[in-house]
Amino acid sequence: MDQPDDKPRAPSREIGNADLFADDIVFSDTEKILFEEDLKERAPDGPEGLMEGNPEQRYTPVRKLNEGGMKAIWEVDDHRTARKVAMALIQDSKIASEQDIDAFLYEARLTANLQHPNIIPIYDIALDENGNPYFTMKALRGETLGEILKKLRAGDAAYASKYTRTRLLNIFLEVSNAINYAHSKGVIHLDLKPSNIIVGDYGDVHVLDWGLSTLVTHLGESNSEPVSWHSVDEVSLENGQTLTHYLKHVSGSREKRSVVGGTPGYMAPEQAQGAPADIDFQTDVYALGAILYELLTRHCPIEGGTVKEALQKTVRGEIPDPGKRAPELRIPAALAAIAMKALQSDPADRYPSVSALIADLQKYQDGFATSAENPTFFRHVVLLVKRHKMAVGLIAGSAAVIAAVLFHSFAKIRKSEAVAVGALADLQVKNDYIAAVAKKVAPTYLDLVVREEKEYAFNAAEQALDTGLAFDPSLKTGWMWKGKMLLCQQVFSGAWKILSGNHGHPVQKDSATLALAEKYKDQPPVPDTGIPELVRDFESHNMAGGIPRLFYHLNRQPFNPQTRFVAIAQALQILNPKVENLHFAYQAASGGGWLVDASGNPNLDDISPLCGLDIRTLDLSGTGSPDLKLITEGNMVELRLSGTTLNHLPGLPQLAELRTLDLGRTHIRNLANIIKYPHLASLDISGIDGLAIPRQLVWNRNLRTLTIDEKFKDDPTVRALARRGVIMIYTDDHPHIP
């Protein structure tokens, strides 16, 4: 296992800040004692700290387990611990460059920092007396998921019995949990495939081969050019081998190995096109979708004879529907939809995270509709029936018995007509039971309505309400909600009909809301000039909570800005009576949407009239504590909150496109959610008393300008950003708190 003596010295590329792997969490005193050693900043040992001497004095080789690329895996006896472990080292036959050794140690250290039950643990990293690197890890017993799928494709009955669809889905969930954990630490795998997943003899599952993985912060370090498909045109595609090895073969003249890697069939389009700037956590989501697709169909989603053909199909999204690919396996439509959503060519159309993919799979396993299906009401009913199989089974059995009795009775020329009548009565009882089951679960949909309404997810709230009322039309509270929603949509006559009880169903009485419906029942939707009066009426008739929904429906429809923004300003004044001389300005943004300025209003808290507006830039500087969830549309690129009394930065998906964010002189001390805004180019966090610089800030790869107090100049995260080229604007160390 010795390496040649003339190998280059150990590389310099390291995971230089172990804090990148620490979550921004507030610990209890006990937790601090347990975790402070792991959380403190520490630099990895240099080459001299890795010298182990001669590994043959500690390890005895038993057998070679695997080899590929530069690396070989051996099973060895560890004399110190008296156990068998696996050792990874550079193959004797390879002449490793400094970059190869760099990548070897980088993989070892990165994997060692990922401590998860489904990620192989690293025991030791060292150099032998000649400076050749190796690392040891747990010796796994089992077979790869790729080998299992090969047996299933071959029709092996024993494997088909052991690895049912349910078992395969559980394996997939364990893999997904491991990747979700890695993403929480800022690590992207980039080479997920069945052959890199091992299923142990006792059911344990491990994700292997983190050789292509990288910290999200390192993606911007590469200066390599995108890969040309012409250079790999004649290279045959071998199942399961990474594209990186082919690129080395056909582009040997390159001094640096390409950062593009992965396996054709499992790599995302942005990965296949070799653009590091486009690679993100959703690149792994695509690979997980490819694995799920293969678990369902027994086929890789992308198949081609050459690398070029596979890459072209990947970029074009030429993936057959799972149900058509393997009709004999009767793949559930929900699972097919989940796989295809994860495999979308555009990352924006995939699941936003691995956790969202896991959540949809768990919904499927629990018998609920998944987001990937875009479920209809009928689908909800079908799943409701499936979740109550015992009751439905009893009903079906009873119906079968009844049918047999009826057939026998009519065959004897209605000889037992009384029996048939009794049987029909029993059938009615069973049908009533189905209705009772639906009625029992209907209130849970009303609970969902309340939650979605509080989050201003108005469309989801309406869908939940319609489902609940379909299951149980006698829900009085549900009909009251329906009437209030119609009032907010200015369907006044329909709202009055429901709230007054003239629609044929009982309704919970609310005299104030009914009086409001009575006032407007014969009127069409009010013009902009009537909006302020309508807002006052909402406040005085127990409908203040419906004002955000009112403006949501108003502002999402075409309107005359000259009259609408006057009405919005008047409504803001009504809802914020402590504001004196309201400052409010607007102008059209180039390309659509609006630039809105409501700054300089210290007592402005309620921004409900802005709900539903397509705002591109919003200035709320010098206001109170505006609820940012009221910004429901997703096109905003600039948000200024300096000098507000806000003390929390929410992670709002509708604001994910923000480019500029000003939080200066606020009370927002915890910036952990800053990673939810990956497109940020300019950030101001100056003048915040008690601010903790989040380590996650380095994950914002598009950050170009950071405004911060000078006292943070030597902060490790700030220094890392400065080295990366982020422009630092330092202010004084005396924050002004509004």
N, C-alpha and C positions, 0 to 999 in steps of 0.2 A: 504493500500500500504506500510505500515511499514515493515521493515525487522527485523529479530531477532537481539538482542543486542550483541550477541557473534560473529558477523562476523569479519573476519580479517581486519586489517587496509587497507587503500587504497594502491594500488600497486605502485611500483616505475618505471615501464616501461612507458616511455613517448616518444613523438616525441620531442626530446630534442633540435632540432635546426630548428626553423621555416624557416630558410633560405633555407632549402631543397626544399621548395615550391616556391622559387623565381627564375625566369628565369635569365640567365646571359645576361642582356639587357642593352644597353646604353640609358638612359632616357634624354629627353629634360628637361630644367629648370622647365617647367610647370608640366611635368610628375613626376619629383622628388618631387615637393610639394605634389602632389596627392598620391604618392606611397611610400614615404620614411618611413612612419609609418609601412606599411605592410612589407617592405623589411628589416628593422633593426632586428638584432638578439635579440631574447627574449626567455627566458625559460618559460615553462608552470608553472602555480601555483602548489605548493605542496598540500598535503591533507588538510592542514589548510586553504589554499586559496579557497578550493572548498566547505567549510561548508556553507550551506544555511540555516540551522535551520530546522524547521519542514515544509516540502513542502505542508502539508495539509493546512497551513495558506495561501498559495498562490494558490494552485491548488485544484480543486474539481473534482473527477473522474466522468465521464459520462458513459462510457462503455468500455469493453475490445474489442480491435480491432483484436488482433492476439497474438499468443504465439508460441514459438518453442525453443527447446534447453533450455538455461538458461534464456532467455529474454521474457518479456511480453510487449506488446504495448497497452497503454490505450489512449482513447480520454479524455482530461481533459479541464476544464475551467481555463484559466489563469486570475486571478482577477486583476493583475496589468495592463495587456494590454486589458482586456475585449474581449478576443477572445478564440476560441477553438484551442488547439494545441495537438500534439501527444506526449506522454511520454513513454520512454523506461526505464524499470527497471528490476532488477533480480526478478524472480517469488518468491512469498512467500513460495512456496512449496520446493524450491531448497536451499540446503546448499552450498553456493558458496565458492570455495577455493580462495586463493590469486591469483592464475593464472587466474581464471574465472573473478574476479573483474578487474584484470590487462587487460585482453582481452576486457572487457566491456568498460573501459575507453579509451583504445587504439583505438577501433572502433569509439567512439564518437569524439575523438580529430582528428583522421585522417579524418573522414568524414567532420568535421567542416572546415578543411583546404582546402577542395575541393569545391570551389565556382563556380558552373557551373549551367546553367539553367536546365539541365537534371539530376542533382544530388540533392537529398533532402537537404535543408538547415537545419543546427543545430542552435537552438536558445540559448540553455543554457546547461551547464554541471555542476552538483553540487552533494554534499553529504548531506543526511539528518542528523538529530541530532544524529543518531546512526551510522553514517559513511557508510551508504548504498548508492551506486552511482545511479544516474539517469541522463537522459538528455532529453531535449524537442526538438521537431522539427516540421516542417510544417505538419499540418493534411491534408492528401491527400484524395481526393474524386475520385473514379473511380474503375477500376477493373484491375487485373493483366493481362499481356499478356498471361499467362498460362490459365486463365479463358476464355479469348477471343478465344484462339485456341481450347479449349475444346468445346465451342459452335460451332465453325466452323467444328470440326470433327463430331459433332452431326447433322450437316446439317441444322443449324438454318438459315433460309432464310434472316431474318433481319440482322443478323451479317454478312452474306455473302455479302449482299448489302452494308453494312457500311464499312466493312474491306476488301476492294479489295486488290489485290496484290500490286497495287501502294501505297495504304494507309499503308499497312504492311511494305513495303520497306522504306517509309518515317519514320515510327516509328523506324525501325532498324537503319536508318542513324542517328537519334537523339541519340539512345543508343550508337552507335559507336563513335559519336562525344564526348559524355561524357567520354567514356573509353579512347579515344585518348587524351583528356585533362588530365585525371588522370595519364596516362602514362607519359605525359610531366612533371608531378610533381613527378615522380618516384614511383607511386602507382600502384600495380597490384591487381585486384579485386578478382580473383580466385574462384568465385562462381556465374558466370553469367548464367542465365537461365530465361525462360519466367516468372516464378513465382516471380522473383526478379525485374521485370519491371512492373511498374504501368502506365496505360494510363488513364489520367484524364477525367472528364466529358466534359471538354472544349478543349480536344486535347493535353493537356500537357503530357509530358512523363518524368518519373523519374526512375533512376536506384537505387534500394534499397539494403539493407543488405550488408554492407561493413564489416561484422564481420570476414570474413576470409581474407580480404584484408591485404596487407602488403607493406611497403616500400621495394623497391628492395634491399636496403642496409641491411635490416634485415634478408634476406634469408640465409645469411651465419652464422647467430647466432645460428641456431638450431643444436642440437647434437642428434636429434632423429634418429632412424634407419628406413630404408624403411619398409613399411607395408607388411606383409606376407599375400598373398591371402588365405592361408589355414585357417587363423584365422577368416575369414568372409565367409567361404565356405557355411554354412548353413543359412546365414542371407538372408531373403527374401528382394527383392528390391521393395521399395515403390516409386512411381513416385514423383519426385521433392524433395525428402529429401536428405540432404547432407550426404556424406559418413562419415564426421567427427563424427556425432552422433552415427553411428554404431560402429565406432572404439572405442568410449568411452564405449559402451555397452559391447563389446566383449573383450576389453583390459582395464578393469577398474583398474587393478593393477598398471598401469603406473602412475607415479607421475606427469608427464607432459602430457598435451594433445598433440596429434600428430599435427605437422605443416601441415600434409597432409589433405586437405579438398577438397570440391567440390561435385558436384552431378554426379553420374554415368550417362553417356549419353552425358554430356556436358563438362566433365573434360578431359584435354589433356592426352596423354599417359605418358608424363613425370610427370604429376601431379598424375595420377593413380598409378604409380610405387613408389610414395612417396620419390622422390629424390629432396630435396629442391635446391640442386646446379644446377639442370637442369631446374628449373622453371624460366621463364623470361616473358617479355612483350608478346612474341608470344604464351604463354599459354592462355592468354585472347583472342588472335586472333582465337585460336581453338574453344573456347567457343562461340565466336561471329559467327563463321562458323556453329556451331551446332544450334544456334538460327535461323540463316538464313535458314538452311536446314529444320528446323521444320516449319518456316513460309511458305516455298515453298511446302512442302509435307504433312503438318499437322501431321508428325510423328517425334519423337526423332530419331536422326541418329543411336544411339546405344540402342537396346532394349534387355533385358535379364531378366530371372526369378529370378536370385540371383545376389548379388553384385559381386561375383567372376566371373560369366559368363559375366557380363557387362564389368568388368575390362579387362578380357581376350580379348573380342571383340575390346575394345578400343585400347589396345596395338597392336593387330594384324591388326588394321585398317579395320575391317570388316564392311564397310559402303556401303549399296547399292546405286547405282546411283539414284539421285532424280527422273529422268524421269521414271525409272523402278519402283521406290517405289510408285509413284502416277501418273500413266500414264493418268488418267482421268483429272488431273489438267493442262495438257499441259504446263509443265514448260519450259520456254525458255532455250535453251542450254547454253546461256551466263551466266544466273543466276546459273544454276546447276554447271557450271565450277567454278564460283566464290566461291560457298559454298564448293565444293570439294577441291579447292586449300587451303582454310583456314583450312580444316579438315585433312590435310596431317599428317601422323604419325610423320614424321621427321620435326622438326621445320624449318630446312633449306629449306624445300620445300614449306612452307607456305608463306603467305605474310610477308614481313620483318617487317611490322608495321601495326597498325590499319589505319593510314593515307593512306597507299597503298591500303588496302581493300576498304576504302571509295572512293578513286580515281577510282578504277575499277567499283564500283557500279554507280558512277556518269557518267562514260563513257557509261555504259549500258543505263542509263536514258536519256542521251543526244543523244543516237542513234549511238554511235561509238563502235568499236570493243574493247573488254577487253583483258588485258594481259593474263588472265586465259584461254582464248579460243585458244591461239596460232593461230590467224586468218589467213586464206588464202586470196588470192586476190579476189576470188569469194565472200568471206564473206564481204570484204570491199565494193564490188559492191552492194551486197544485202542491206547492211546498208545505203549506199549512197541513194539507191532508197527509203528506208523507211524514211530517213530524208527529202525527198522531196515528201511526200505523195500526196500533192495536185496536183503537176504536173503529177505524175504517175497515180493518179486517173483520171485526165482528159484524159490522154493517154489511160488508160484501158477502160474508158467509150467510148471514140471515137472508140477504137478497137472493142468493143462490138457492137456498132452501125454499124460499117463497116462490121463486120461479118454477122450481120443480113441482111444488104443490099445485101451483096454478096450472101447469101443463097437464099434470095428472088429472086435475079436476075437470078441465075443459075437454080432455080426451074422453072422459066419461059423460060427455054431453051435460056439463054443468050440474052433474049429479051432486057435487059438494060445493054448491055456490056459497053456502055460508062459510066454508073454510076459506074460499078465495077472498071473500069480503074481510074476514078476520086477518088474512095474510096481508092484504092491502093496508089494513089499519096498522099492522106491525111495521110495514115498510114506512108508513108515514111517521111512526115513532122514531125509526132510525134516521130518517131525513131530518127530523126535528133535533136529533142528537148532534148531527153535523152542524146544524145552525147554532146549537148551543155552544159547541166547541169554538166556532168562529166568534160568537158573541163574547166568549170568555177571554179571548186574546185581544179583542178590539180595543179595550182601554189602554193597552200598552202602546198602541199607535198614537193615542192622545198624549201620553207621556212624551213620545218622540216629537210630537207637534210642539210641545212647550219648549223642549230642548233646542230644536231647530229654530224656533222663533226667537229665542234668546240670543242665538248666534247669528241672527239675521239671514239665515239660510231659507229664504222665503219659499222658493220652489220646492225644496225638500219637505218643508212643513206642509205645503198644500197636498203633496203626494201622500204623505203619511195620513193626513186628515181624510182624504178621499178613500183611502184603503180602510181606515177604521170605521167610517160611516157605511161602507159597503158591507163590512163584516157584521155591523150592528147598527141598523138605521134608527134605533131607539135611543142612541146616545145623546142625551140632552145637552151635555157640555160640548159635544162635537158639533152640534148644529149651531150653538151659540158662537163657536169659533168660526164656523162657515159664514154666518151672517156678518161677523166683524171683518172677515177677510174681504167679503164683497163690498162692505162699506169703504175699506181702504182702496179697493179697485174702482170706487165710484159707481158700482152697479147698485144704485140706491134702491130701485124697486125690488130687485131680487133680495137684497139684504133685509128690507122691511118685511117681505113675504115670509122669510125664514124666521126672523126675530119675533114676529108677531104670532108665529105658530100656524100660519095659513098655508103651509106647504105640505101638510099631511103627516108631520112627525112632531113628537114632543120636543120642546126646546127649553133650555135653562133661561129663566127670565132675568133680564137686566133692564130695568126700567129706564135708566139713563141712556143706554145705547139704543134702546127701542125708540126713545124720544128723538134721538138724533136721526135715526132712519125715517121716522115719521116726518121730520122736517124736510128731508131731501127726497122723499120717495117718488115724487112726481117730476124731479128735475134731471136734466142730462148732466154729464160730467161738468164740473164748474170750470170756468175759464181761469187763466192765470190771475186775473184781478180778484177773483173770489177765493184764491187759495189761503190768504191770511185769515179770512173769516172762517174758513173750513178748519184751519188749524186751531183757532180759538174754540170752535165748537167741539172738536175732538178732545181738547183739554177739559172742557166743562161737562162733557158727557161720558166720562169714564173710558175714553178711548185714546188717552195720551200714549199708551204703549203701541198703538197702531200707526203713529205718525211716521216712523221710519218706513213701514210698509207702504204708506200712502205716497211718500216721495219716491220710493223705489219704483213703483209702477208709473208715477208721473214722469220721472227723469229718464226712464229707459225708452220712452216713446218720443217721436219727433216733436220738437217744440220751438217756439219763437224765443230766442235768447233775450231779446230786448224786454219782453214782458216776464219771462220765466225767472230770470235772475233777480229782477226787482222783487218778485214774489218770494224767492228764496231768502233774500236779504231781510224782508219784512218778517218772514217766518223765524229766521234766526233771532231777530230782535224779540219776538214774542216768546220764544222758548228760553231765552237768556235775558230775563228782565233786568238783571244787575248790570248788563253791558250798557255803557253810556256812549252815545255817538258811535255806533257800530261802524267799523271799517270793513268794507267788503268790495272787492274788485274782481273782474274776470276779463278774459279775452280768449279768442279762439286759438287753439294750438295748430301749428302747421301739421298737416296729415290727419287732422281730426281731433276731437276731444277739446278739453278746456284747461286753461291756466287759471287757477283760482287762488286769490289772496285774501285770507281772513285774519291776517296777523295784527298784532297790536290791540287785541281785545282781551284784557286780563281775566275777565269773568266769563269768557265764552267756554262752555262745557258741552252743551248739546249741539251736535252738528248733524242732527237727523235730516234737515233739508238737503244735505249733500248726498244722501243715500241714493244710489242708482246712477249718479252722474258719471260720465266718462271723463274723469279728471286725469290729466297727464302730469301736471305739477300742482302741488298744494302747499301753501305757506300758512302754517298755523302758529308761527313763532309768537311768543308773548301771549298765548291764550292760557286757558285753565287746564283741565284734564279731559280733553276730547276723547271719545270712544272711537278708536281707530277701526274697530270692526264694522263701523257704519260705512266705511269706504269699501263698497261691495264689488266694484269693477276692477279688472285686472290689467289695466294699461298704464298705471302710474309709474313714472320714471324718476320723479323728484319729490321728496317730502321733507319739509322743514318744520322742526318741532322745538327749536331752541327757545329757552326761557319759559317753557311750559312747566306745569307742576306734575307731569307724568312721572311715575316711578316704576314703570314696567314696560319692557319692549316685547310686544307679542310677536309670535312667529306666524304671520298671516299669509296664507298661500296666495291670496289675491294681490299681494304686494311683492311677489317674488321677482318682478321685473325692475325693481327700483335700481337706479343708477346713482342717485345722490340722496344721502340721508344726513340730516343735521340734527344731532341730539345734544348739542352744546348747552350747558347751563340748565340741564334738567335734573331730576332726581333718579334717573335710570342708572343704577349702579351695576346691575347684572346684565351683561350683554350676551349671554349664552345663545340667544336666538339669532344672533347676527349671521350665523351660518345659513339661516333660512332665506337670506337675501344674497344669492351667489353672484349676481351681476353688479353688485356695488362697485363703483369706480371712485366715488368720493364720499368720505365719512368724517363727520365732525363730532368728537366726543370730548371736547375741551370744557373746562370749567365745571366738571361734575364732582362734587364732594364725595369722597369715599369710593371712587370708581375702582373696580377691579378689571385690569386688562385681560380679556378672555383669550386663552390660548387658541381657541377656535378661529380667532381673527386671521390667522395665517392661512386658513382654508379658503378665504375669499380671494381667489386667484386673480380676479379682475380689478382688485383694488389698486388705484393709482395715486390717490392723494389722501392723507390722513392728517387731520387737525387734532392736536392733543396737547395737554399741558407739558411744559418743559421738564417737569419733575419725573416724567416717564421716559426720558431720553435713554436711560440705561436699562430699561425693562427688556428682558430677553426676547419677548414677542415683538416689541417695537424694533429692536435691533435686527431681528430676523427679517422684518418687513423692509427695513431700510436697505439691508443687503440685497434684497430682491429687487430694489429699484423703486419702491414706493416713495413718493415725495412727501416729506414730513414738514408740517407747518406747526411750529411750536408756539404756544401762548404762555402767558405768565402763570405762576402757580397759585393764583388767588382766585378760586372759582367764585362766581357770583350766583347765589341761589335765589331764584325768584320767590 
